[in-house]
Amino acid sequence: MARKVGMPPGSLVYTGEKGHLPATINIMRYNAQTIVERRVDAFTASEIAADPGEVTWINVTGITRGKDLEKLGEYFKIHSLVLEDILEVGQRPKVEDYDDYLYIVLNSIRPVAEGEELVAEEISLILGPHYLLSFYSGADDLYAAVRERLLQGKGRIRKLGPDYLAYALIDLVVDNYFIELEKFGDQVESLEDEVVASPTPKTLRDVHRFKNDMIRLRKSLWPLREVIARLERRESPLISEALGNYFRDIYDHTIIAIDTVETYRDILSGMLDIYLSSMSNRLNQIMKVLTIIATIFMPLTFITSLYGMNFKHMPELQWEYGYYGVIGVMLVIALSMIEYFRRKHWL
């Protein structure tokens, strides 16, 4: 974001950290009978030309160069501020109506290995009357499942327009949240057992990592709910009336995901309290043992100090069994105190 300070609005500057990744451009044109897929290296007028008699889906993965985006913007007459937002990483999920097209921003959760922090990748969708442009800041093939359905002609996806394709992509994004939440559920359950049984400093780090992940999920899901709610209301003529029920279904799924995140947040907050209580109890147990030991040795130390004084006339010093007598007295005192502590349930 700092690299854009002082630049005029609409400046096409990529603000992410993956500027070295080459853009992958995949173009699919289809209708109910046919489908053609091509992968190109650059945008040209002939490649990106859209036919009103078919749906054109241009999917760009890892776009970082403003010049490539300018060509696409000129052909589809996309506002410069929209092009700027596509290259600006960290956008909040939103939907903007530009009359001729809808601009939709989402966050997709990238699958991560156990022990790694959650990563959210930005998705931008531009929905037009007979085309859909999708931009993904990650490097993986996020839409492989949807592409497979298109190529095989499964379901109704090839019979409907670009609005249904946009629905399919958004539905896939929401499904990915559930996949990651299921992983979180298993990890949180094992972490909860660890917190109760044998918490360590690593346990505390894991709890904090999970809490940060839940914050990221919450920041992505709450605005996503607003986006889907607007699409469900079909405020734009680009969303057909038949899709109302489909977006309502996604909205319900989003609410379930939000409830799950809130539940995990409460569990993790409870874990932190349990961890602090466990560590405090452990410290109290250690202090209790040390206090009991010190208390037992207090009278013994007094006796040894008493007989360690360098007075010439001490009756017990000349007694043949004086040493054994003092040891016996000390042993009786120690055992009596231990028994007393047991009766008080301090041991």
Summary of the structure (lengths in Angstrom):
residues: 347
radius of gyration: 34.5
end to end distance: 61.1
largest distance: 120.5
contacts: 981
relative contact order: 0.08
helix: 56%
strand: 14%
